[in-house]
Amino acid sequence: MNTNSPYSLQQLQKMKMELTRFMMAYEFALDQITTKIENLSQEFHYTHEYNPIEHVNSRLKSPESIFQKVLKRNLPLTLPAIEKNITDIAGVRIICSFQSDIYALKGMLERQEDVRIVEVKDYFKQPKSNGYQSLHLLLEVPVHMSSTSKKIIVEVQIRTIAMDFWASLEHKIYYKYNQAVPDRLRSELKEAADSASALDRKMEKLHLEMKEIKKTEREEEHPLELMLAHSRFSLPEGFLKAGESPEED
């Protein structure tokens, strides 16, 4: 046993327990948000023609990573200070096909009764200098434990497939060069980000055109049903079966 330690064994055990409870609260909050997103994804899978959620990743910062950030930002090494100042301890990344999906998903999260949006950073409206585009949300959710209830912040990042690919590559390059990326590579990364954004816009345009084509096809399949839908009359239940068109007399 280290007799030079400024803390007694009881104090160290208490600190360990407090840190464990602190991290558990964030883990429970993360579970809540990921469950809500999974429920939305399942709903779209079974009841809609199209699911805007491609895939979801989540992560919880390690205590070591949290402490490194505290020291880097010169914050007090206390749990209340960490809770107040470090907002990305629990994080979720949602990948969508199109930019319009991202804002639709934001609206769905806003309508959750026990979720409060604390902060929005819209990097689509104001992209970062390196070309990065995404929607970042800080969501507050209540966490109930045996001896306490508290509200916990979870960071949610929502990106398109193209921008997620770009961000993943950019992270690897910056890690390889230990943040000291040559100017030439920075310039090429910016061009790649602009290309990813242009691809997003083009694919969304094609997506909207396909939706219009499908809508027109459905209207042509059941013209009588559509006509009556806009009148004060209605067809008897079961009059038109799915996939059938009204026959001519």
N, C-alpha and C positions, 0 to 999 in steps of 0.2 A: 504494500500500500504506500502511496506517495504522501509522506507526512508534510511535504512542502506546499501542498495544495491549499489555497486560501479558503476552500469550501469543505465543509464536513460531508461525510457520507450521506447523511440525511438531506442536506441541502442539494447535493448532486442528484439524489433520487427524486426529490421534489421538482427540480429543474427538468429532469428527463420526462417526468410524468406530465408536466405542463406543456412541454414541447410536443409530446405524443398527442395530447388532447388538441393542441393547436393544429397540428397537421391533419388529424382525423376530421376536424370540422371542414377543412378545405376539401378533403377527399369525399366527404358526404355531399358537399355542395356540388362538386364535380360530377358525382354520380347522378344527382338530381337533374342537372342540365343535360347530360348525355342521355338520360332516360327520356326526357321531354323531346329531345331531337329525334331519338329512335322511334318514339311514338308517332311523331309527325311523319317520319319516313315510312313507317308501316302503314299509316293511314293513306298516304299517297299511293303506296304500292298496291293496296287492295281496292281503293275506291276512286282513283283517278287514272287517267290515261298516261300521265306523265309525272315522274318523281323528280323534283328539283334538286334533291340532295344526292350527290354522287357518292361521297364517303365522308366519314368523320374520324378525326384523331383527337385524343385527349392526353394530357400529361400533367403531372404534379411535380413542381420543383422539389429537388432534394434540399434538406436543411443546409448542406454545404453550399449549394448554389445560392440559396437565400442569404446566407451569411456573407458570401462574397459580394453580393449586390449591396448589402447593408454597408460593408466596409468601403466599397467603391463610391457610394453616395454619401459617406460620412454620416450615417444615421445612428441614433442610439441603439445599442444592441439589446433591445427589449422587445417582448412580443407585442405590446400595444403599438410601439413605433413601427414594427414590421407590418402589422395588420393595417395601419393607417397609410403607409407610404409605398408598400410593395403590392401592386395590384395584379400581378401576373403569376401568383403562386399556383393557382389552378387555371389551366388554359384548355380551350377547345378550338379546334380548327375544322371548319366545315367547308367542303369543296362542292361548288355548284357548277352546272353547265354554263349558265348565262348570268349576266349582270342583273337582269330583271328578276331572276330567281333569288338573288341575294337580298334585294329589297323586299320581295314577297316574304322571305323567311324572317327577315327582321320584323315585319308586321305580325307574323305569327307568334314570335317570341314576346312581342309587346303585349299581345292579348292574353298571355298566361297570367292568371290572377295573382300568383305568388312570386312573380318575377318583376323586378324593377330595373329599367335601363338607367344606369347612373351616368354613363358617358358614351358618346358616339364620336369616333374619328373616321371620317369618310375620306379615304384616300382615292376614291374614284372621282369625287368632285375636286379634290386637291391632291393629286399624286405626289409622292415623295420625289425629291430631287433625282434619285436614281431610277425613277420610272415606275416604282412599285405602286400597285393599285390593289386596294382591299377595303373591306369594311370591318372596323374594330369596335366591339361593344364591351362595355363593362356591365355585367349583369349582377344584381344583388338578389340572393335567395336566402330564405330563412332556414337555419339548421337547428334542429332540436335534439339535444343530447340529454343524458340522465340528470345532469345537475345544472344545465344552462341551456338557453336558447339565444342564438345570435344570428346576425345577418352577415353573410360572407360574399365577397366579390369573386366572380369568375370572369376571366377575359375570354371573349369569343371572337375569333377571326374568321371572316367568311370571304373566300376567294373563288375565282373561276379556276377551271382546270389548267388553262394556259398560264395564268399568273402563278398558280401554285408550283408548276413545273419550273418557271423562271426563278421564283423565290428559293426553291430548293437548290438549284444550281448556283445561284448567287451566294447562298450561305456556305456551300462547299468551297467555293473559290475564296471567299473571305477567310474561311477557317484555314485553308491551305497556306495563304499568304500572311496569316496572323494579322488580319485587318489592313496590312500595308499593300493593297492591291495596286499594281501599276496603272498609270493613267490610261494607257491604251485599252486595257481590259475593262476599266470602269466605263470608258466610252462605248465599247462593244456591248457591255451589259445593258447600258441605257438604250442602245439601239434595239437590243433583243426585247427589252421590256416594252418599247413602243410597238414592236412587231407583234408581241403577244396581245397588246391592247387592241391593235388593229384586227387581229384574228378574232378576238372576242366579239368585236362589233360586227364583223362580216358573218360569223356563225350565228349570231343572234338575229341578224337580218334574214338569213336563210330559215331559221327556226320560225320566225313570225310569218314568213311567206308560206311555209308548210302548214302552219295552223290555219291560215286563211283558205288554203286549198282543201284541207280536210273539212272545214266548216262548210264550204261550198258544196262538196260532195255529199255531206249529210243532208243539206237542204234539198239537193236534187233527188235524193233517195225517197224522201217523204214530203212532197210538195203540199199535199192536202193537209197533213198533220201540222205543218208549219203555218199554213194559211189559217187554220182554225185556232192555232195557238195565239194568234194575234186578234182573234175575234171574241165575242162573248159566248160562243159555242165551244163545245169540247167533244172529242171522240169518245165513244163508249170504251170502257176499260177492256183491253185485249183486242180492240178492233184492228189495229195494225200490230202484227207480231214483229219482233226484232228481225231486221234483215229483209222484210218484205215491203213491197211498194203497193199502193192501191191499184187494183186492176181496173181497166176500162170496161164499161158496160157494153 
